[in-house]
Amino acid sequence: LIESESPLRAACLAPDVRAMAAAEPPAVPMLPLTKDLGIPAIGYGVGTAWFKAAGTEREAALQASVVAALDAGFRHLDEAEMYQNEGATGKAVGEWLARTGTPREQLFITSKVFNVDDPGVEAVCRRSLEAMGLTYFDLYLVHAPFMTDGTPFKKSLQDIWREAEGLVDAGLAKAIGVSNWRISDLEQVCEGARVKPVCNQLEAHPYLQQPKLLSWCQAHGILVTAYSPLGSIVQEKLRGGPVDAVVAKVAERSGKTPGQVLLRWNLQTGRGVLTTTSKPERLLEFLSIFDFELTAEEVAEISAAGSARQQRVFWKTMPADEP
């Protein structure tokens, strides 16, 4: 039950989300990362819509959204050094854990390092943990294989990965992985890795499918998780393309929303999903994707509609391994 609420939190929660906070959260399947560790099939991200919200007039709304996501049933939160929200997110998580009595172990918290050259992987990880009031991350990712302009880091990827392996040794992360890495990047670290990457977090939607990279990761036991899975309907440069009509038809057939159809498309093509929203009422929609399936024909039709217009919205400086 909701024992106490700030006026701000009450204002930021839609009535149906407030009701959900008093109900049993929906069951979210777990996807295997290692033999001992699973990750919720859907997670709530505090980048994109909330990018650099901490320290601004949006900080209270960010914190309320994190609480609303947890109340609704999300158990995976996706953070990053680059988002510059870790302190605000951590405060919201701490207050939610205290209010609900939920053990920290029932949450799955991911973060990412970008400043691998200076101060380095471990220093950034420790700083992020302190900011969030945590003692460990469930999953810690190297945010990219290069700088934002596409130039290489000063450190080699092999050296960066060795530093990441040290986080597991020190108990600062249960598992480690990468984000925005290509096959050529992964090949540099996988063969000699003492601790294998378990996850590659990628922009993924019908207009950016990267089937070769997905297949390579699956063949090497690396789970792909999709960020911006709703790109075809929320990104201005992608809206209005050939995917829209197909998704609308499937949504009508299944009695679901276009957003739910796109999340299912990612799940059924072998990816976990991360989504975010500044609209609390969307939380229930995003979690209600485990009670239906697309047909194989519908999955193929969505893939085919997007395949001729492959393009990325984020990390545009990335030299591609495949079209």
C-alpha positions in Angstrom: 0.0 0.0 0.0 1.0 3.6 -0.5 1.9 4.6 3.1 2.8 8.2 2.4 3.1 10.4 -0.7 4.6 13.8 -1.4 2.2 16.2 -3.2 4.7 16.2 -6.1 4.6 12.4 -6.4 0.8 12.4 -6.3 0.7 15.1 -9.0 3.1 13.2 -11.2 1.2 9.8 -11.0 -1.7 9.2 -13.2 -4.7 7.6 -11.3 -4.2 4.2 -12.9 -0.6 4.2 -11.9 -1.5 5.2 -8.4 -3.8 2.2 -8.3 -1.1 -0.1 -9.6 1.1 0.9 -6.7 -1.4 -0.7 -4.4 -1.8 -3.8 -6.5 0.4 -6.8 -7.2 3.0 -5.8 -9.8 2.8 -7.7 -13.1 5.2 -10.6 -13.6 8.1 -9.7 -15.9 10.1 -12.7 -17.3 13.8 -12.9 -16.7 16.3 -13.4 -19.5 19.5 -15.3 -18.6 22.8 -13.4 -18.5 25.0 -16.0 -16.7 24.2 -19.3 -15.1 23.5 -17.5 -11.8 22.1 -14.1 -13.0 19.0 -13.1 -15.0 17.9 -9.7 -16.2 14.2 -8.5 -16.4 13.0 -8.6 -20.0 12.0 -5.0 -19.8 13.7 -2.1 -18.0 13.1 1.5 -17.3 15.8 3.9 -18.6 16.6 7.3 -17.1 18.4 8.6 -20.2 16.7 10.0 -23.4 13.6 11.7 -22.0 15.4 12.3 -18.7 18.9 13.1 -20.0 20.6 15.5 -17.6 17.4 16.2 -15.7 19.2 16.2 -12.3 20.0 19.7 -11.1 17.2 21.3 -13.2 13.5 22.0 -12.8 12.9 18.5 -14.1 14.7 16.7 -11.3 11.6 16.2 -9.1 9.7 14.8 -12.0 12.6 12.4 -12.8 12.5 11.1 -9.2 8.7 10.8 -9.3 9.0 8.8 -12.6 11.5 6.4 -11.1 9.2 5.8 -8.1 6.2 5.4 -10.4 8.1 2.9 -12.5 9.0 0.8 -9.5 5.5 1.0 -8.1 4.1 -0.1 -11.5 6.3 -3.2 -11.5 9.6 -2.3 -13.2 12.5 -3.9 -11.5 15.3 -3.0 -13.9 16.6 0.5 -13.9 19.1 1.6 -16.6 21.5 4.4 -15.6 24.8 5.8 -17.0 27.5 8.2 -16.0 26.7 10.1 -19.2 23.1 10.7 -18.2 24.3 12.8 -15.1 21.2 11.6 -13.2 22.7 9.1 -10.8 22.3 11.1 -7.6 18.7 11.9 -8.3 17.9 8.3 -9.4 19.7 6.9 -6.4 17.7 9.1 -4.0 14.4 7.9 -5.5 15.5 4.3 -5.3 16.6 4.6 -1.7 13.3 6.2 -0.7 11.3 3.6 -2.5 13.2 0.7 -0.9 12.7 2.2 2.5 9.0 2.9 2.0 8.2 -0.6 0.6 10.7 -2.7 2.6 11.8 -4.3 -0.7 15.3 -5.8 -0.4 17.9 -4.2 -2.8 18.5 -7.7 -4.2 15.0 -7.6 -5.8 16.1 -4.7 -8.1 18.3 -5.0 -11.1 20.4 -1.8 -11.6 22.6 -1.2 -14.6 25.0 1.7 -15.2 27.6 2.5 -17.7 31.1 4.1 -17.9 32.1 6.5 -20.7 35.2 8.3 -19.3 37.4 5.2 -19.6 40.6 7.1 -20.2 40.3 9.5 -17.2 39.5 8.8 -14.5 39.1 5.2 -15.7 36.6 2.4 -15.3 36.9 1.6 -11.6 37.0 5.2 -10.5 33.9 6.0 -12.4 32.1 2.9 -11.2 32.9 3.7 -7.5 31.8 7.3 -8.0 28.5 6.2 -9.6 27.9 3.7 -6.8 28.5 6.4 -4.2 26.2 8.8 -6.0 23.4 6.2 -6.1 23.9 5.0 -2.5 24.6 1.5 -3.7 27.4 -1.1 -3.0 27.2 -2.9 -6.3 25.7 -2.8 -9.8 24.0 -5.9 -11.2 25.3 -5.0 -14.6 28.0 -2.5 -15.6 28.6 -1.6 -19.2 31.3 0.2 -21.2 29.0 2.8 -22.9 30.8 2.9 -26.3 33.9 1.6 -28.0 35.1 5.2 -28.9 34.6 8.8 -28.1 31.4 10.7 -29.1 33.1 11.9 -32.3 34.0 8.4 -33.3 37.7 8.6 -32.5 39.3 5.8 -30.5 40.0 6.1 -26.8 43.6 6.5 -25.7 43.4 3.1 -23.9 42.9 0.0 -26.0 39.6 -1.9 -25.8 41.6 -4.9 -24.3 42.9 -2.7 -21.5 39.5 -1.1 -20.9 38.0 -4.6 -20.6 40.6 -5.8 -18.2 39.6 -2.8 -15.9 36.0 -3.9 -16.2 36.9 -7.4 -15.2 38.4 -6.0 -12.1 34.9 -4.7 -11.1 33.6 -8.3 -10.9 36.7 -9.3 -8.8 36.1 -6.4 -6.4 32.4 -7.2 -6.1 31.4 -3.8 -7.6 29.5 -5.4 -10.4 27.8 -8.8 -10.7 28.2 -8.9 -14.5 29.8 -6.7 -17.1 29.0 -5.9 -20.7 29.1 -3.3 -23.4 26.9 -0.8 -25.3 27.0 0.3 -28.9 29.8 -2.2 -29.7 30.2 -3.6 -33.2 31.4 -7.1 -34.1 34.9 -5.8 -34.7 35.0 -4.3 -31.2 33.7 -7.4 -29.5 36.2 -9.6 -31.3 39.0 -7.6 -29.8 38.0 -8.5 -26.2 36.1 -11.8 -26.3 38.8 -14.2 -27.3 41.1 -13.3 -24.4 38.5 -12.2 -21.9 38.8 -13.7 -18.4 35.2 -12.5 -17.7 33.0 -12.5 -20.8 30.7 -9.7 -21.8 27.1 -10.8 -21.1 25.2 -8.0 -22.7 25.4 -5.5 -25.6 23.0 -2.7 -25.3 22.1 -1.3 -28.7 19.8 1.1 -30.5 17.3 -1.3 -32.0 14.0 -0.8 -33.8 12.7 -1.8 -37.3 14.7 0.9 -38.9 18.0 -0.3 -37.2 18.0 -4.1 -37.0 21.7 -5.0 -37.4 21.0 -8.7 -38.0 24.6 -9.7 -38.4 25.5 -8.1 -35.0 22.5 -9.7 -33.3 23.4 -13.1 -34.7 27.0 -12.8 -33.7 26.1 -11.8 -30.1 23.6 -14.7 -29.8 26.2 -17.2 -31.1 28.6 -15.9 -28.4 26.2 -16.0 -25.5 25.8 -12.2 -25.4 22.3 -10.9 -24.8 21.3 -7.9 -26.9 19.1 -5.3 -25.1 17.4 -2.6 -27.2 17.3 1.0 -26.4 14.9 3.3 -28.3 12.8 0.3 -29.2 9.9 2.7 -30.0 12.1 4.8 -32.3 9.8 4.4 -35.4 6.9 6.1 -33.6 8.7 8.5 -31.2 11.6 9.8 -33.2 10.6 12.6 -35.6 13.1 11.5 -38.3 11.6 8.0 -38.3 7.9 8.7 -38.0 5.7 8.3 -41.1 7.7 5.5 -42.7 6.5 2.2 -44.1 6.7 0.5 -40.6 3.8 2.6 -39.3 1.0 1.0 -41.4 2.2 -2.5 -40.6 2.4 -1.8 -36.9 -1.0 -0.2 -36.9 -2.6 -3.2 -38.6 -1.0 -5.6 -36.0 -2.1 -3.4 -33.1 -5.7 -3.5 -34.4 -5.6 -7.2 -34.8 -4.1 -7.8 -31.3 -6.0 -5.1 -29.4 -2.7 -3.6 -28.3 -1.0 -0.2 -28.9 1.6 0.4 -31.6 4.1 0.8 -28.8 3.3 -2.6 -27.3 3.6 -4.1 -30.8 7.1 -2.6 -31.2 8.2 -3.9 -27.9 7.0 -7.4 -28.7 8.8 -7.2 -32.1 12.1 -6.6 -30.3 11.4 -9.4 -27.7 10.4 -11.9 -30.4 13.5 -11.1 -32.5 15.7 -12.0 -29.6 16.3 -8.8 -27.6 15.5 -7.5 -24.2 14.0 -4.0 -24.2 14.6 -0.7 -22.4 12.1 2.1 -22.5 11.4 5.3 -20.8 8.7 7.9 -20.6 7.9 11.2 -18.9 4.2 10.1 -18.9 3.3 7.9 -16.0 0.3 6.4 -17.7 2.6 4.8 -20.3 4.2 2.6 -17.6 1.2 0.3 -17.5 1.1 0.1 -21.2 4.8 -0.9 -21.4 4.5 -3.6 -18.8 1.5 -5.2 -20.5 3.4 -6.9 -23.2 3.7 -10.4 -21.8 0.1 -11.6 -22.4 0.2 -11.7 -26.2 2.5 -12.6 -29.1 2.9 -11.5 -32.7 2.6 -14.2 -35.3 5.8 -15.2 -37.2 4.3 -13.5 -40.2 3.7 -10.3 -38.4 7.3 -10.2 -37.1 8.6 -10.8 -40.6 6.3 -8.1 -42.1 7.5 -5.5 -39.6 11.1 -6.5 -40.2 10.7 -6.3 -44.0 9.0 -2.9 -43.8 11.9 -1.4 -42.0 14.8 -3.2 -43.7 15.0 -0.8 -46.7 15.4 2.3 -44.5 18.1 1.3 -42.0 19.4 4.3 -40.1 20.4 5.2 -36.6 19.2 8.1 -34.4 21.9 7.9 -31.8 25.7 7.6 -32.1 25.7 8.8 -35.7 29.5 9.0 -35.8 29.7 5.2 -35.5 31.4 3.5 -38.4 29.2 0.6 -39.2 30.3 -3.0 -39.5 27.2 -3.7 -41.6 24.7 -1.5 -43.5 
